[in-house]
Amino acid sequence: MSFYGCVSELLFFAARPFLNRKYDEGNEQRYGRYPDDLPKGALWIHAVSVGEVQSAYPFIREIKRQAPDMPILLSTITKTGRTMAERLAGDLVRHIYYPWDSPSVLRRALTALRPAAYITIETEIWPEMLFQLRKRRIPTFLVNGRLSESSFRKYRRLRFFWKPVIRRYSLIMTRSAPDRDRFIALGAEPDRVKVTGDCKVDALIARKNAADGAGLGEIFAGKEPLILAGSTHEGEEEIVFDAYAELLKIYPGLKLVVVPRHPERGRALLDEASARKLGKVELMSEAYGDWNVLIVDRIGVLFSLYGYARAAFLGGSLVPKGGQNIMEPAIWGVPFCQGPDYRDFSEATEALEKTGLCTIVRDAREMRDFFDGVLSNGNSDFGRERQEFFAALSGASRRSWDLIKDFRSGHPGKYL
């Protein structure tokens, strides 16, 4: 048993009471005890929680498109991940909870499941799992691999540990060239690291194509022009309201939709906007007639709302939160602005700035100028810019599965 294996065995044993309290569902599976009716020889795809499941979904669909009889196990760690897995891919996979990364648990799990291959989504790297899979000569793949600059710096401090761990992957497929470079810098062999694009782009394209407006047509019919502030945090709405007040002097019919990151703040934002005399202010849950400012106090509608907006502001960026998912407005071809703290989406921001879809603002004046520029220039071909940008990123699911399929059919044992 390796040193890490010995330590993990002791740590997971000592942490068992805490883990049992924190994770109150699926504990039998988390300790490697799985139902007998699960398919043997399946592809095991691990997606830790909601975001990773969303990335995995188009990849799973591509597998089933090319190999409809291929059994797939989809594991998550969180209950919310399981809920998302069942909602998106319940008819395509069997869900399981991921086993703890200790030798005795993993031996039990792998003996029970006997997967044909193991696939990690994004960057959920468990060293003992990779060691146990290597011992059984089961190929391992990393799909949609990402490694931010901050994460890379943390991993690099322990490069002596992570280099042999990362080299246990048969192939690593990354979202971008910078991600590839970081994995190689940590010790991955260059010929095993391929750039395939971002599976989340495939998911966004599918979501947009399937969007039905979430039943919003009645609320937004005739509400044009409309600007949107999405996933806002405390301290940002007042800047949005300041910019909107100035815009009303130029565009008196302009509508504003504010989607706070935490919908329970809706009532307080209603009171704040009303006190500023910005026109009629409504909560979405109570909106029946005309309104000037709409505060969204529902979850799950922001993505569809981008389809109604002329331009948008993305929150979590004028306060130190790291930004929000800028791909969502971009997929709709909606020009957007965000604040200077976009560290969680730095590479995508830089790319979208070049297309003209993304602008960085620092205060209410710059936000007003951004919205004014978009509203006064209705002929800008942002749709074309969007198509060109996403055409270069889409298809990651197909490319990733093609690489895995070719590896399994043509190079058995080469990297094991």
DRENZARO-217033 format. One line per field, with one value per residue (C-alpha): x, y, z negated; residue number from 1; residue in three letters. Coordinates in steps of 0.1 Angstrom, whole numbers, always signed. Each point is the difference from the previous one (the first is absolute). Example, Ala and Ser with C-alpha at 12.3 -4.5 7.8 and 13.67 -1.06 7.14 Angstrom:
# DRENZARO-217033
xx <- (+123, +14)
yy <- (-45, +34)
zz <- (-78, +7)
num <- (1, 2)
residu <- (ala, ser)
***
This chain:
# DRENZARO-217033
xx <- (+0, +13, +7, -30, -21, +10, -8, -33, -10, +6, -16, -32, -3, +4, -23, -28, -23, +3, -5, -30, -16, +9, -11, -32, -9, +17, +25, +0, +12, +25, +16, +2, -32, -20, -32, +5, -22, +24, +15, +34, +25, -15, +16, +3, -3, +6, -15, +4, -30, -25, +25, +19, -32, -10, +33, -4, -35, +9, +29, -23, -25, +28, +11, -36, -4, +30, -4, -36, +6, +30, -9, +11, +3, +0, +13, -3, +10, -28, -38, -5, +22, -21, -32, +15, +12, -34, -17, +24, +11, -22, -10, +36, +20, -1, +9, +23, +17, +37, +21, +24, +36, +14, +16, -25, -30, +12, +10, -35, -16, +21, -6, -38, -1, +28, -2, +14, +14, -1, -6, +4, -18, +20, +25, -12, +33, +1, +35, -9, -28, +25, +25, -26, -12, +36, +5, -30, +11, -32, +5, -6, -10, -4, -26, -6, +31, +6, +26, -2, +31, -7, -6, +31, +21, -13, +6, +35, +11, -4, +11, +20, -33, -23, +23, -3, -37, -8, +21, -23, -26, +0, -11, -8, -23, +0, -23, +28, +36, +9, -16, +21, +31, -6, -6, +32, +19, -13, +16, -25, +15, -6, -12, -27, -16, -24, -20, -36, -20, -26, -29, -19, -2, -17, -24, -8, -7, -24, -17, -4, -15, -24, -9, -37, +1, -8, -36, +12, -16, -30, +22, +24, -23, +5, +27, +26, +27, +11, +33, +8, +22, +6, +14, +5, +13, -5, +18, -5, -37, +5, +25, -25, -28, +23, +9, -37, -11, +24, -11, -37, +9, +10, -24, -31, -16, +29, -8, +24, +0, +21, +7, +17, +23, -21, -37, -10, +15, -28, -23, +28, +10, -36, +0, +33, -10, -34, +17, +21, -32, +11, -36, -22, +20, -13, +11, -1, -22, -26, +4, -33, +0, +23, +33, +32, +23, -5, +17, +2, -7, +0, +28, +8, -12, +31, +13, -33, -2, +31, -21, -21, +29, +17, +30, +9, +22, +15, +2, +25, +26, -3, +4, +27, -19, +20, -28, -27, -5, +6, -7, -38, -6, +26, -18, -30, +22, -8, +27, +8, +22, +15, +22, +37, -1, -5, +27, -21, -6, +32, +8, -36, -2, +32, -13, -34, +14, +17, -34, -16, -25, +16, +9, +16, -16, +10, -28, -35, +13, +18, -29, -23, +24, +0, -37, -4, +25, -19, -35, +11, +17, -27, +17, +31, +2, +6, -18, +27, +27, -17, -3, +37, +11, -21, +7, +36, -9, -29, +4, +20, -22, +4, +38, +4, -20, +18, +34, -12, -15, +31, +22, -21, -2, +35, +23, -10, +26, +22, -2, -11)
yy <- (+0, +34, +27, +20, -32, -6, +36, +0, -33, +15, +34, -14, -25, +28, +24, -26, +14, +35, -12, -21, +32, +22, -24, -16, -16, -29, -9, -37, +10, +25, -29, -21, -21, +1, -17, -33, +11, +27, -7, -15, +12, +34, +34, +17, +38, +20, +35, +13, +24, +21, +19, -31, -20, +28, -3, -38, +0, +9, -25, -27, +8, -3, -34, -12, +14, -20, -30, -2, -34, +12, -2, +31, +6, +36, +7, +32, +10, +24, -5, +31, -17, -31, +21, +16, -33, -15, +30, +3, -36, -23, -21, -3, -10, -18, +24, -10, +19, +2, -21, +15, +1, -26, -34, -23, +19, +2, -36, -9, +24, -10, -37, +6, +23, -13, +31, -2, +35, +29, +36, +31, +32, +33, -2, -25, -19, -27, -15, -34, -6, +5, -23, -28, +3, -2, -32, -15, +13, +20, +30, +34, +33, +36, +18, +38, +4, +34, +15, +36, +21, +1, -38, -6, +20, -22, -32, +11, +4, -38, -9, -29, -16, +9, -9, -38, +4, +19, -24, -28, +14, -18, +32, +36, +21, +37, +29, +23, +2, +18, -28, -25, +19, +0, -37, -6, +24, -22, -31, -14, -15, +24, -27, -10, +35, +11, +32, -9, +31, +6, -25, +27, +19, -31, +0, +37, -3, -29, +21, +29, -21, -16, +32, +7, +33, -18, +14, +35, +14, +15, +19, +13, +6, +35, +8, +15, +12, -20, -3, -27, -2, -37, -18, +33, +2, +25, +32, -4, +7, +36, +5, -15, +23, +30, -9, -7, +34, +17, -21, +9, +36, -12, -31, +8, -33, -22, -30, -15, -36, -8, -36, -2, -29, -7, +3, +5, +35, +9, +18, +23, +8, +8, +25, +16, +4, +14, +26, +12, +8, -20, -6, -29, -28, -35, -34, -27, -22, +29, +15, +2, +33, +27, +6, +19, -20, -37, -17, -38, -20, -34, -24, -17, +27, +21, -19, +4, +37, +8, -8, +31, +25, +25, +1, -13, +5, -31, +2, -13, +21, +35, -17, -26, -32, -10, +6, -21, -23, +24, -27, +3, +34, -6, -30, +22, +26, +25, +26, +3, +18, -12, +15, -5, -31, -28, -23, -31, +7, +18, -19, +1, +37, +8, -19, +16, +35, -5, -8, +32, -19, +7, +33, +7, +28, +13, +23, +13, +25, -26, -24, +28, +6, -37, -3, +33, -12, -32, +15, +28, -24, -26, -12, -15, -36, -16, -32, -5, +5, -25, -26, +3, -2, -31, -18, -1, -15, -23, -37, -8, -29, -16, +5, -13, -32, -6, +2, -24, -24, +0, -6, -29, -16, +6, +3, -25, +0, +26, +25, -23)
zz <- (+0, +9, -26, +13, -2, -37, -9, +18, -16, -34, +7, +15, -29, -25, +19, +4, -27, +15, +35, -10, -15, +29, +27, -12, +33, +19, -28, +10, +34, -13, -18, +32, -5, +32, +11, +19, +29, +12, +35, +1, +25, +2, +6, -34, +3, -31, -3, -35, -1, +20, +22, +9, +8, +23, +18, +1, +15, +36, -2, -11, +27, +26, -14, +2, +36, +12, -23, -12, -18, -20, -37, -20, -37, -11, -34, -21, -35, -8, -2, +22, +26, -2, +5, +31, +13, -2, +15, +30, +6, -20, +30, +13, -31, -33, -28, -29, -28, +2, -24, -25, +12, -23, +11, -17, +11, +36, +2, -11, +25, +30, -7, -1, +31, +23, +23, +35, -3, -24, +11, -22, +9, -5, -28, -26, -5, -27, -3, -15, +25, +29, -17, -5, +36, +13, -20, +18, +34, +4, +23, -16, +18, -10, +20, +1, -20, -15, -22, -9, -6, -38, -1, +20, -25, -28, +18, +10, -36, -3, +35, -13, -13, +29, +29, -4, -8, +32, +20, -10, +25, +33, +18, -12, +21, -9, +8, +13, +8, -32, -20, +20, -7, -37, -1, +19, -24, -29, +16, +25, +31, +29, +24, -25, -3, +28, +3, +9, -11, -26, -5, -18, +33, +15, -30, +4, +37, -8, -27, +23, +27, -24, -19, -1, -18, -33, +4, -1, +32, -18, -24, +26, +30, +13, -26, +23, -1, -31, -18, -26, -31, -7, -31, -19, -35, -28, +9, +37, +4, -12, +28, +25, -13, +4, +35, +9, -14, +23, +30, -6, +9, +35, +4, -21, +11, -10, -23, -26, -12, -31, -9, -34, -7, -30, +8, -37, +3, +25, -24, -13, +36, +8, -29, +11, +36, -10, -23, +29, +21, +30, +11, -8, -17, -2, -13, +27, -22, -2, +35, +19, +19, +11, -18, +4, -23, -6, -30, +7, -32, +17, +7, +33, +24, +6, +30, +19, -10, +20, +31, -7, -8, +23, -23, -35, -30, -18, -37, -25, +18, -15, -34, -7, +10, +31, +26, +14, +30, +29, +26, -7, +14, +27, +14, +6, +18, -28, -5, -37, -25, -33, -27, -3, -23, +26, -13, +3, +37, +11, +31, +14, -9, +19, +31, -1, -4, +34, +16, -14, -20, -34, -15, -34, -22, -34, -10, +8, +26, +20, -3, +13, +29, +9, +1, +19, +26, +6, +0, +24, +24, +8, +32, -16, +12, -34, +12, +26, -26, -23, +28, +9, -37, -9, +33, -11, -34, +7, +9, -31, -10, +34, +1, -35, +6, +33, -17, -27, +25, +21, -30, -12, +34, +12, -29, -27, -27, +16, -29, -28)
num <- (1, 2, 3, 4, 5, 6, 7, 8, 9, 10, 11, 12, 13, 14, 15, 16, 17, 18, 19, 20, 21, 22, 23, 24, 25, 26, 27, 28, 29, 30, 31, 32, 33, 34, 35, 36, 37, 38, 39, 40, 41, 42, 43, 44, 45, 46, 47, 48, 49, 50, 51, 52, 53, 54, 55, 56, 57, 58, 59, 60, 61, 62, 63, 64, 65, 66, 67, 68, 69, 70, 71, 72, 73, 74, 75, 76, 77, 78, 79, 80, 81, 82, 83, 84, 85, 86, 87, 88, 89, 90, 91, 92, 93, 94, 95, 96, 97, 98, 99, 100, 101, 102, 103, 104, 105, 106, 107, 108, 109, 110, 111, 112, 113, 114, 115, 116, 117, 118, 119, 120, 121, 122, 123, 124, 125, 126, 127, 128, 129, 130, 131, 132, 133, 134, 135, 136, 137, 138, 139, 140, 141, 142, 143, 144, 145, 146, 147, 148, 149, 150, 151, 152, 153, 154, 155, 156, 157, 158, 159, 160, 161, 162, 163, 164, 165, 166, 167, 168, 169, 170, 171, 172, 173, 174, 175, 176, 177, 178, 179, 180, 181, 182, 183, 184, 185, 186, 187, 188, 189, 190, 191, 192, 193, 194, 195, 196, 197, 198, 199, 200, 201, 202, 203, 204, 205, 206, 207, 208, 209, 210, 211, 212, 213, 214, 215, 216, 217, 218, 219, 220, 221, 222, 223, 224, 225, 226, 227, 228, 229, 230, 231, 232, 233, 234, 235, 236, 237, 238, 239, 240, 241, 242, 243, 244, 245, 246, 247, 248, 249, 250, 251, 252, 253, 254, 255, 256, 257, 258, 259, 260, 261, 262, 263, 264, 265, 266, 267, 268, 269, 270, 271, 272, 273, 274, 275, 276, 277, 278, 279, 280, 281, 282, 283, 284, 285, 286, 287, 288, 289, 290, 291, 292, 293, 294, 295, 296, 297, 298, 299, 300, 301, 302, 303, 304, 305, 306, 307, 308, 309, 310, 311, 312, 313, 314, 315, 316, 317, 318, 319, 320, 321, 322, 323, 324, 325, 326, 327, 328, 329, 330, 331, 332, 333, 334, 335, 336, 337, 338, 339, 340, 341, 342, 343, 344, 345, 346, 347, 348, 349, 350, 351, 352, 353, 354, 355, 356, 357, 358, 359, 360, 361, 362, 363, 364, 365, 366, 367, 368, 369, 370, 371, 372, 373, 374, 375, 376, 377, 378, 379, 380, 381, 382, 383, 384, 385, 386, 387, 388, 389, 390, 391, 392, 393, 394, 395, 396, 397, 398, 399, 400, 401, 402, 403, 404, 405, 406, 407, 408, 409, 410, 411, 412, 413, 414, 415, 416)
residu <- (met, ser, phe, tyr, gly, cys, val, ser, glu, leu, leu, phe, phe, ala, ala, arg, pro, phe, leu, asn, arg, lys, tyr, asp, glu, gly, asn, glu, gln, arg, tyr, gly, arg, tyr, pro, asp, asp, leu, pro, lys, gly, ala, leu, trp, ile, his, ala, val, ser, val, gly, glu, val, gln, ser, ala, tyr, pro, phe, ile, arg, glu, ile, lys, arg, gln, ala, pro, asp, met, pro, ile, leu, leu, ser, thr, ile, thr, lys, thr, gly, arg, thr, met, ala, glu, arg, leu, ala, gly, asp, leu, val, arg, his, ile, tyr, tyr, pro, trp, asp, ser, pro, ser, val, leu, arg, arg, ala, leu, thr, ala, leu, arg, pro, ala, ala, tyr, ile, thr, ile, glu, thr, glu, ile, trp, pro, glu, met, leu, phe, gln, leu, arg, lys, arg, arg, ile, pro, thr, phe, leu, val, asn, gly, arg, leu, ser, glu, ser, ser, phe, arg, lys, tyr, arg, arg, leu, arg, phe, phe, trp, lys, pro, val, ile, arg, arg, tyr, ser, leu, ile, met, thr, arg, ser, ala, pro, asp, arg, asp, arg, phe, ile, ala, leu, gly, ala, glu, pro, asp, arg, val, lys, val, thr, gly, asp, cys, lys, val, asp, ala, leu, ile, ala, arg, lys, asn, ala, ala, asp, gly, ala, gly, leu, gly, glu, ile, phe, ala, gly, lys, glu, pro, leu, ile, leu, ala, gly, ser, thr, his, glu, gly, glu, glu, glu, ile, val, phe, asp, ala, tyr, ala, glu, leu, leu, lys, ile, tyr, pro, gly, leu, lys, leu, val, val, val, pro, arg, his, pro, glu, arg, gly, arg, ala, leu, leu, asp, glu, ala, ser, ala, arg, lys, leu, gly, lys, val, glu, leu, met, ser, glu, ala, tyr, gly, asp, trp, asn, val, leu, ile, val, asp, arg, ile, gly, val, leu, phe, ser, leu, tyr, gly, tyr, ala, arg, ala, ala, phe, leu, gly, gly, ser, leu, val, pro, lys, gly, gly, gln, asn, ile, met, glu, pro, ala, ile, trp, gly, val, pro, phe, cys, gln, gly, pro, asp, tyr, arg, asp, phe, ser, glu, ala, thr, glu, ala, leu, glu, lys, thr, gly, leu, cys, thr, ile, val, arg, asp, ala, arg, glu, met, arg, asp, phe, phe, asp, gly, val, leu, ser, asn, gly, asn, ser, asp, phe, gly, arg, glu, arg, gln, glu, phe, phe, ala, ala, leu, ser, gly, ala, ser, arg, arg, ser, trp, asp, leu, ile, lys, asp, phe, arg, ser, gly, his, pro, gly, lys, tyr, leu)
***
